[in-house]
Amino acid sequence: MALTATAQTQTLYRVVEGDTLRYTYTPLPQDSVPMLIPQKRSFFNRVIDYFGQSATDRTFEKKIDITFAGGPSYSKTTKLGLGVLAAGLYRLDRTDSITPPSDVSIFANITTSGFYAFGVTGNTIFRHSVRKVDYDISFTSAPRDVWGIGYEAGRHNPKSDFVEEQYLICGRFLQRILPNTYIGPLVRFQHTKGRKFDEQSLDYIEGQNRTYTATGFGVALEYDSRDFIPNPWRGVRFSLQGTWYAHGLGNCGKSLWQLDFTANSYLRLWRGGIMAFDLHGEFNSEGTPWPMLARLGGSERMRGYYEGQYTDNNLLTFQTELRQHLWRRIGCAVWGGAGNIFSKREPFSWRNTLPNYGLGLRWELKKRVNVRMDYGFGRSTSGFLLSINEAF
C-alpha cells in the first residue's frame, strides 16, 4: 500500500493480486465540519426506546437482562389495580448458546378490592440443562368470595366473603437422569389465615379452623423438551409430583398427601402460529383443609371463572390454545377447554363438566416473555385478566 497526500487532495493506491485500485478524496477544512449537538428526546420517545431494546436477547452481554414495567391490572378475582413488575433473563454460563436462558419475575400488586400481593418466581437452568431449579415465593392478602365446597355448592349457593392471607414458598430441584428426563425433591410451605368471616362463610368452610399451616416434602418426575419455559414454541412436558404433608409439621390434624399431574405439548403450525395443549390434574387426600383444596379458575386454567367458586378435593382440566404472532411485538390467542371438580362425597360426573373458551392479546415485554390480556368465558360467567408469561 502506498499513500501520497497534499493539503487539498489525498490519493490512495491499493494493489491486490496485480490489480491497482485508485481512490482520490479531498478532506473538508476542520472548521467547516458542523458540530453534532445531541437533541434531547422526549420522555415518551425514551419509553419507546427502552421497551424497543427490551425485546432483544442480551443475555450473552449482561449478567442479567432485566426490564421494569408498571401499569393497571385486572382480574375477576382481584378487580382493578396497579401492578409493577421486573422481568429478567440470564445465563449461568454466557458461553453456552445451546441452553435456554433462565428467567425471574419480581412482582407487586394492589387493587381496589383491598387485594395486595408481592413475590418472586423463576426458573434457573444450569449448563447444558443438566439440572434445573424452579421456585415461587409470595405473600397475598385477598378479599375472597366463597360458595362452599363441591360442585353443587359452587353452582347453587349464594356467595359470601372473607379475607384470606397466605404465605407460600415452593421450590424444586431437578437433576437430569436421561435425555430431557429429570427427577428431584420438592418442598412446599403454606400458611393461610382467614379473617372477617360472617356466619354464612363459616358454614361454607364446614366448621374447619380459620388458620392452617402445612409443610410438605415430595418428589417430582418430569420429561421436558420445551425450548423455552415461559413461552414454548415446540416440545412436550410430562410432570408428575407427589407431596407428603407430615402431621408434625403443621396443624392440619393429620398427615396429608397431594398428587399433581401435568401434560403439555407445543406444535408449530405455520410461521408465527403455535398450537398448545394442556392436561392437568390435582388430587388431594380426604380431610384436606379448605385452604389446600383444588380451586378451579384463575390466570392459568379455566380463565374467566372466579378462582375458588368451584372447590373440591380433586380437579381435572383440559385446554387447547392457538397462539399467533401478528405484527412486531403484538400477538393474539384463542382457546377452548373444560374442567371438572369431584371428591368421594361428590364423585366425578360428566354432567358437572364446565366449559371454557376465550381470546386474548399478547405484547412482548422481553424476548419471548409476553404480557397477556385474556378474556375468558364459562358457564354463566366471564372475566378479564392481565398477567405475565403464557398461561401454560
Buried (B, 14 or more C-beta within 10 A) or exposed (E): EEEEEEEEEBEBEEEEEEEEEEEEEEEEEEEEEEEEEEEEEEEEEEEEEEBEEBBEEBBEEEEBBBBEBEEEBBBBBBBEBEBBBBBBBBBEEEEBEEBBBBBBBBBBBBBEBEBBBBBEBBBBBBEEBEBBBBBBBBBBBBBBBBBBBBBEBBBEBEBBBBBBBBBBBBBBBBEBEEEBBBBBEBBBBBBBBBEEBEEBBBBBBEEBBBEBBBBBBBBBBBBBBBEBBBBBBEBBBBBBBBBBBBEEBBEBEEBBBBBBBBBBBBEEEEEEEBBBBBBBBBBBBEEBBBBBBBBBBBBBBBBBBBBBBBBBBBBBBBBBBBBBBEEEBEBBBEBBBBBBBBBEEBEEEEEBBBEBBBBBBBBBBBBBBBBBBBBBBBEEBEBBBBBBBBBB
